[in-house]
Amino acid sequence: MITIAVDPIAKPRMTQRDRWAQRPCVLGYWAYADTLRRACQREQWILPDSVQMQFFIPMPKSWPKKKRAAMELNRHQDKNRNDIDNLIKGVLDALRPNDDSGVWRVLASKRWAVDGLVILEVLR
């Protein structure tokens, strides 16, 4: 198991133009992918063929303290951002750029949290 303190970012839809256009969403994703790779290299952790992914999405700072306390660790079901399939795709493409087809099972969840976090664990 590896725990990475980073705000999860869903993989954006990219085009050929993103090689030079440098859209903020793409730059943010590339920084996120680099952080994931560095953390896994530092811990010598390799993404297995069967993996559990837990994404902890930081709550907006604009939320009142009462709402933040009530929502902490609850299911993240915001329809406007962070689709779980794109979060999974972001991790797979970052950690297995040429061979994510070898992953045959993924169990994933996303929850609200005070700070962003990604937890990856081998599924047996």
N, CA, C and O of each residue as an XYZ file, in Angstrom:
496
protein
N       0.846     -1.179      0.000
C       0.000      0.000      0.000
C       0.889      1.239      0.000
O       1.939      1.279      0.642
N       0.438      2.241     -0.736
C       1.152      3.508     -0.756
C       0.138      4.635     -0.605
O      -0.925      4.622     -1.226
N       0.485      5.604      0.226
C      -0.347      6.776      0.453
C       0.399      7.995     -0.067
O       1.538      8.253      0.322
N      -0.256      8.742     -0.951
C       0.389      9.896     -1.582
C      -0.434     11.142     -1.263
O      -1.612     11.223     -1.610
N       0.192     12.103     -0.604
C      -0.478     13.346     -0.235
C      -0.479     14.294     -1.434
O       0.455     15.071     -1.632
N      -1.540     14.213     -2.221
C      -1.691     15.049     -3.415
C      -3.180     15.190     -3.694
O      -3.953     14.269     -3.433
N      -3.580     16.329     -4.219
C      -4.974     16.509     -4.616
C      -5.225     15.704     -5.883
O      -4.585     15.960     -6.903
N      -6.151     14.726     -5.846
C      -6.426     13.926     -7.040
C      -6.942     14.793     -8.183
O      -7.768     15.685     -7.987
N      -6.437     14.509     -9.377
C      -6.853     15.242    -10.571
C      -7.274     14.229    -11.625
O      -6.535     13.292    -11.928
N      -8.458     14.421    -12.178
C      -8.940     13.550    -13.247
C      -8.158     13.840    -14.520
O      -7.773     14.980    -14.779
N      -7.929     12.804    -15.306
C      -7.199     13.005    -16.557
C      -8.062     13.803    -17.522
O      -9.185     13.400    -17.825
N      -7.548     14.938    -18.013
C      -8.338     15.741    -18.948
C      -8.297     15.147    -20.352
O      -7.419     14.351    -20.687
N      -9.252     15.549    -21.148
C      -9.249     15.159    -22.556
C      -8.174     15.989    -23.245
O      -8.242     17.218    -23.242
N      -7.186     15.330    -23.833
C      -6.067     16.051    -24.436
C      -6.104     15.933    -25.959
O      -6.633     14.972    -26.517
N      -5.531     16.928    -26.601
C      -5.441     16.957    -28.057
C      -3.980     17.153    -28.452
O      -3.123     17.362    -27.594
N      -3.704     17.085    -29.732
C      -2.347     17.331    -30.233
C      -1.872     18.726    -29.842
O      -0.690     18.940    -29.576
N      -2.803     19.663    -29.811
C      -2.470     21.057    -29.506
C      -1.913     21.221    -28.080
O      -1.177     22.169    -27.808
N      -2.264     20.299    -27.178
C      -1.808     20.408    -25.791
C      -0.305     20.238    -25.637
O       0.233     20.505    -24.562
N       0.372     19.809    -26.661
C       1.837     19.714    -26.582
C       2.481     21.083    -26.498
O       3.576     21.223    -25.953
N       1.808     22.099    -27.034
C       2.395     23.447    -27.009
C       1.455     24.500    -26.434
O       1.913     25.579    -26.060
N       0.159     24.222    -26.352
C      -0.804     25.228    -25.889
C      -0.733     25.460    -24.381
O      -1.012     26.566    -23.919
N      -0.373     24.462    -23.625
C      -0.195     24.551    -22.180
C      -1.438     25.065    -21.448
O      -1.392     26.071    -20.739
N      -2.556     24.341    -21.641
C      -3.768     24.667    -20.897
C      -3.555     24.346    -19.418
O      -2.876     23.369    -19.104
N      -4.111     25.133    -18.507
C      -3.924     24.907    -17.068
C      -4.358     23.518    -16.601
O      -3.698     22.923    -15.749
N      -5.459     22.993    -17.146
C      -5.913     21.668    -16.701
C      -4.912     20.579    -17.088
O      -4.726     19.616    -16.344
N      -4.270     20.726    -18.241
C      -3.283     19.736    -18.688
C      -1.991     19.868    -17.885
O      -1.406     18.862    -17.481
N      -1.547     21.090    -17.653
C      -0.341     21.303    -16.836
C      -0.539     20.762    -15.421
O       0.371     20.166    -14.845
N      -1.735     20.972    -14.864
C      -2.041     20.447    -13.537
C      -2.000     18.936    -13.507
O      -1.487     18.342    -12.559
N      -2.543     18.303    -14.552
C      -2.510     16.847    -14.610
C      -1.081     16.326    -14.729
O      -0.720     15.358    -14.060
N      -0.267     16.956    -15.572
C       1.124     16.500    -15.724
C       1.886     16.617    -14.406
O       2.680     15.735    -14.080
N       1.664     17.676    -13.649
C       2.313     17.829    -12.341
C       1.833     16.741    -11.380
O       2.625     16.187    -10.617
N       0.541     16.440    -11.420
C      -0.040     15.377    -10.596
C       0.577     14.021    -10.954
O       0.955     13.257    -10.066
N       0.678     13.724    -12.250
C       1.258     12.460    -12.697
C       2.718     12.351    -12.270
O       3.159     11.280    -11.854
N       3.472     13.444    -12.366
C       4.872     13.441    -11.916
C       4.963     13.158    -10.417
O       5.841     12.417     -9.976
N       4.063     13.741     -9.642
C       4.051     13.512     -8.189
C       3.772     12.047     -7.883
O       4.430     11.458     -7.026
N       2.804     11.453     -8.573
C       2.508     10.033     -8.375
C       3.713      9.167     -8.708
O       4.072      8.272     -7.943
N       4.337      9.434     -9.851
C       5.504      8.641    -10.271
C       6.658      8.760     -9.278
O       7.266      7.756     -8.906
N       6.958      9.992     -8.848
C       8.060     10.193     -7.894
C       7.801      9.472     -6.579
O       8.708      8.850     -6.026
N       6.580      9.548     -6.075
C       6.250      8.880     -4.806
C       6.388      7.369     -4.934
O       6.919      6.715     -4.036
N       5.915      6.812     -6.043
C       6.020      5.364     -6.238
C       7.467      4.923     -6.427
O       7.855      3.861     -5.940
N       8.264      5.714     -7.121
C       9.682      5.389     -7.285
C      10.410      5.460     -5.948
O      11.237      4.602     -5.639
N      10.100      6.487     -5.156
C      10.747      6.658     -3.854
C      10.452      5.468     -2.931
O      11.331      5.018     -2.195
N       9.219      4.965     -2.973
C       8.822      3.831     -2.132
C       9.062      2.490     -2.818
O       8.802      1.441     -2.229
N       9.552      2.513     -4.052
C       9.760      1.317     -4.868
C       8.481      0.489     -4.953
O       8.489     -0.729     -4.773
N       7.379      1.193     -5.234
C       6.061      0.577     -5.339
C       5.645      0.541     -6.801
O       5.686      1.565     -7.484
N       5.247     -0.624     -7.284
C       4.845     -0.792     -8.677
C       3.352     -1.082     -8.716
O       2.856     -1.905     -7.946
N       2.635     -0.411     -9.608
C       1.200     -0.608     -9.732
C       0.919     -2.051    -10.143
O       1.394     -2.501    -11.185
N       0.146     -2.784     -9.327
C      -0.124     -4.192     -9.637
C      -1.225     -4.349    -10.689
O      -1.825     -3.370    -11.132
N      -1.477     -5.607    -11.078
C      -2.515     -5.905    -12.060
C      -3.919     -5.814    -11.471
O      -4.897     -5.712    -12.211
N      -4.020     -5.851    -10.158
C      -5.288     -5.769     -9.459
C      -5.093     -4.769     -8.322
O      -4.278     -5.000     -7.429
N      -5.837     -3.656     -8.346
C      -5.525     -2.550     -7.435
C      -6.789     -1.903     -6.872
O      -7.816     -1.810     -7.543
N      -6.682     -1.468     -5.638
C      -7.721     -0.658     -5.012
C      -7.214      0.779     -4.959
O      -6.089      1.031     -4.528
N      -8.049      1.721     -5.401
C      -7.696      3.138     -5.409
C      -8.707      3.901     -4.568
O      -9.917      3.776     -4.757
N      -8.191      4.695     -3.635
C      -9.052      5.558     -2.836
C      -8.615      6.996     -3.074
O      -7.449      7.349     -2.900
N      -9.572      7.811     -3.474
C      -9.298      9.213     -3.756
C      -9.997     10.070     -2.709
O     -11.204      9.943     -2.501
N      -9.248     10.930     -2.059
C      -9.804     11.853     -1.080
C      -9.714     13.256     -1.681
O      -8.629     13.819     -1.825
N     -10.878     13.804     -2.027
C     -10.981     15.084     -2.719
C     -11.088     16.199     -1.682
O     -11.952     16.134     -0.809
N     -10.230     17.224     -1.755
C     -10.322     18.308     -0.772
C     -11.618     19.105     -0.920
O     -12.055     19.424     -2.026
N     -12.212     19.414      0.226
C     -13.441     20.203      0.232
C     -13.117     21.655     -0.096
O     -12.038     22.141      0.240
N     -14.051     22.356     -0.756
C     -13.821     23.764     -1.069
C     -13.633     24.605      0.202
O     -14.336     24.410      1.194
N     -12.684     25.532      0.160
C     -12.419     26.407      1.306
C     -13.623     27.293      1.610
O     -13.770     27.767      2.737
N     -14.485     27.523      0.621
C     -15.640     28.402      0.807
C     -16.750     27.760      1.647
O     -17.652     28.455      2.115
N     -16.688     26.435      1.840
C     -17.713     25.780      2.638
C     -17.594     26.203      4.094
O     -16.481     26.354      4.596
N     -18.729     26.402      4.793
C     -18.678     26.714      6.224
C     -18.141     25.528      7.025
O     -18.211     24.384      6.574
N     -17.609     25.805      8.205
C     -17.013     24.753      9.043
C     -18.010     23.645      9.363
O     -17.643     22.470      9.406
N     -19.258     24.011      9.587
C     -20.275     23.017      9.921
C     -20.480     22.038      8.759
O     -20.571     20.829      8.974
N     -20.551     22.558      7.538
C     -20.721     21.701      6.367
C     -19.480     20.853      6.140
O     -19.587     19.676      5.796
N     -18.300     21.440      6.330
C     -17.047     20.695      6.158
C     -16.984     19.525      7.135
O     -16.581     18.421      6.768
N     -17.385     19.775      8.381
C     -17.371     18.711      9.400
C     -18.378     17.615      9.049
O     -18.102     16.432      9.248
N     -19.534     18.001      8.531
C     -20.563     17.022      8.180
C     -20.176     16.187      6.957
O     -20.538     15.014      6.874
N     -19.454     16.771      6.020
C     -19.136     16.089      4.758
C     -17.836     15.294      4.787
O     -17.599     14.475      3.899
N     -16.993     15.518      5.786
C     -15.693     14.848      5.813
C     -15.850     13.331      5.757
O     -16.590     12.744      6.547
N     -15.155     12.713      4.827
C     -15.123     11.278      4.547
C     -16.436     10.729      3.999
O     -16.586      9.512      3.888
N     -17.390     11.593      3.654
C     -18.600     11.143      2.973
C     -18.298     10.914      1.501
O     -17.278     11.373      0.985
N     -19.192     10.202      0.833
C     -19.027      9.939     -0.591
C     -18.985     11.246     -1.378
O     -19.761     12.167     -1.126
N     -18.080     11.304     -2.319
C     -17.964     12.466     -3.205
C     -18.839     12.191     -4.420
O     -18.550     11.294     -5.212
N     -19.907     12.963     -4.563
C     -20.812     12.743     -5.691
C     -21.090     14.051     -6.422
O     -22.200     14.263     -6.911
N     -20.109     14.915     -6.497
C     -20.245     16.180     -7.213
C     -20.332     15.877     -8.707
O     -19.396     15.326     -9.286
N     -21.435     16.232     -9.319
C     -21.649     15.907    -10.736
C     -20.829     16.772    -11.687
O     -20.744     16.471    -12.877
N     -20.229     17.834    -11.181
C     -19.538     18.780    -12.054
C     -18.051     18.513    -12.214
O     -17.418     19.127    -13.073
N     -17.471     17.625    -11.422
C     -16.026     17.427    -11.534
C     -15.597     16.073    -10.983
O     -16.327     15.431    -10.229
N     -14.412     15.661    -11.373
C     -13.763     14.466    -10.856
C     -14.579     13.184    -11.042
O     -14.908     12.505    -10.069
N     -14.901     12.859    -12.289
C     -15.529     11.563    -12.570
C     -14.558     10.470    -12.146
O     -13.355     10.574    -12.383
N     -15.081      9.425    -11.521
C     -14.210      8.379    -10.996
C     -13.460      7.654    -12.116
O     -12.316      7.241    -11.922
N     -14.086      7.495    -13.278
C     -13.376      6.814    -14.375
C     -12.179      7.623    -14.847
O     -11.161      7.047    -15.229
N     -12.282      8.946    -14.829
C     -11.149      9.783    -15.227
C     -10.073      9.840    -14.145
O      -8.892      9.990    -14.458
N     -10.467      9.721    -12.877
C      -9.472      9.624    -11.800
C      -8.672      8.329    -11.940
O      -7.448      8.331    -11.807
N      -9.366      7.232    -12.207
C      -8.697      5.938    -12.406
C      -7.766      6.019    -13.611
O      -6.611      5.599    -13.540
N      -8.273      6.558    -14.716
C      -7.473      6.682    -15.935
C      -6.217      7.511    -15.684
O      -5.150      7.203    -16.216
N      -6.343      8.564    -14.872
C      -5.192      9.399    -14.559
C      -4.092      8.629    -13.848
O      -2.913      8.787    -14.167
N      -4.475      7.792    -12.879
C      -3.481      6.988    -12.153
C      -2.872      5.933    -13.068
O      -1.652      5.766    -13.100
N      -3.713      5.223    -13.812
C      -3.196      4.177    -14.696
C      -2.241      4.741    -15.742
O      -1.180      4.167    -15.985
N      -2.606      5.851    -16.355
C      -1.741      6.441    -17.382
C      -0.462      7.021    -16.802
O       0.560      7.067    -17.487
N      -0.502      7.464    -15.553
C       0.699      8.011    -14.916
C       1.665      6.900    -14.502
O       2.879      7.041    -14.652
N       1.126      5.797    -13.981
C       1.986      4.760    -13.410
C       2.244      3.585    -14.345
O       3.175      2.812    -14.120
N       1.436      3.440    -15.385
C       1.655      2.393    -16.385
C       1.383      2.984    -17.758
O       0.406      2.610    -18.406
N       2.225      3.897    -18.211
C       1.918      4.648    -19.435
C       1.802      3.795    -20.695
O       1.048      4.146    -21.603
N       2.513      2.712    -20.768
C       2.494      1.909    -21.995
C       1.786      0.571    -21.833
O       1.590     -0.153    -22.809
N       1.398      0.237    -20.595
C       0.868     -1.101    -20.371
C      -0.259     -1.108    -19.347
O      -0.282     -1.976    -18.475
N      -1.195     -0.166    -19.428
C      -2.288     -0.211    -18.465
C      -3.339     -1.252    -18.845
O      -4.270     -1.493    -18.077
N      -3.203     -1.870    -20.019
C      -4.129     -2.932    -20.408
C      -3.924     -4.184    -19.565
O      -4.798     -5.051    -19.532
N      -2.784     -4.296    -18.882
C      -2.519     -5.440    -18.017
C      -3.281     -5.395    -16.711
O      -3.360     -6.408    -16.015
N      -3.844     -4.255    -16.358
C      -4.637     -4.148    -15.129
C      -6.008     -4.747    -15.417
O      -6.716     -4.295    -16.317
N      -6.378     -5.770    -14.643
C      -7.631     -6.466    -14.922
C      -8.714     -6.198    -13.883
O      -9.883     -6.503    -14.118
N      -8.335     -5.627    -12.729
C      -9.358     -5.349    -11.710
C      -9.000     -4.079    -10.962
O      -7.871     -3.908    -10.501
N      -9.982     -3.185    -10.848
C      -9.824     -1.938    -10.106
C     -11.042     -1.755     -9.210
O     -12.181     -1.842     -9.668
N     -10.793     -1.504     -7.947
C     -11.843     -1.138     -7.006
C     -11.521      0.279     -6.581
O     -10.455      0.533     -6.020
N     -12.439      1.214     -6.845
C     -12.133      2.620     -6.597
C     -13.254      3.299     -5.828
O     -14.424      2.941     -5.957
N     -12.871      4.292     -5.022
C     -13.842      5.113     -4.305
C     -13.298      6.528     -4.218
O     -12.093      6.760     -4.308
N     -14.223      7.472     -4.038
C     -13.806      8.864     -3.853
C     -14.639      9.460     -2.730
O     -15.855      9.278     -2.662
N     -13.944     10.179     -1.849
C     -14.583     10.759     -0.669
C     -14.101     12.187     -0.469
O     -13.027     12.573     -0.932
N     -14.926     12.968      0.239
C     -14.527     14.315      0.623
C     -13.524     14.234      1.761
O     -13.618     13.340      2.602
N     -12.569     15.147      1.804
C     -11.587     15.190      2.877
C     -11.087     16.619      3.045
O     -11.318     17.476      2.192
N     -10.404     16.862      4.149
C      -9.815     18.180      4.379
C      -8.655     18.398      3.416
O      -8.538     19.462      2.809
N      -7.806     17.399      3.278
C      -6.645     17.473      2.385
C      -6.733     16.367      1.341
O      -7.288     15.298      1.595
N      -6.177     16.640      0.159
C      -6.175     15.651     -0.910
C      -5.235     14.500     -0.605
O      -4.180     14.671      0.006
N      -5.655     13.307     -1.056
C      -4.873     12.114     -0.766
C      -5.240     11.037     -1.790
O      -6.393     10.934     -2.209
N      -4.254     10.246     -2.184
C      -4.489      9.080     -3.038
C      -3.880      7.881     -2.333
O      -2.702      7.898     -1.977
N      -4.676      6.840     -2.129
C      -4.178      5.605     -1.506
C      -4.324      4.478     -2.529
O      -5.413      4.243     -3.052
N      -3.234      3.795     -2.804
C      -3.203      2.688     -3.750
C      -2.809      1.429     -2.987
O      -1.873      1.435     -2.187
N      -3.545      0.346     -3.250
C      -3.301     -0.880     -2.501
C      -3.505     -2.092     -3.415
O      -4.374     -2.078     -4.287
N      -2.708     -3.129     -3.211
C      -2.827     -4.354     -3.978
C      -4.113     -5.070     -3.559
O      -4.376     -5.247     -2.369
N      -4.906     -5.478     -4.545
C      -6.097     -6.302     -4.281
C      -5.703     -7.756     -4.440
O      -5.033     -8.128     -5.403
N      -6.109     -8.550     -3.521
C      -5.816     -9.980     -3.602
C      -7.064    -10.745     -3.896
O      -7.026    -11.971     -4.004
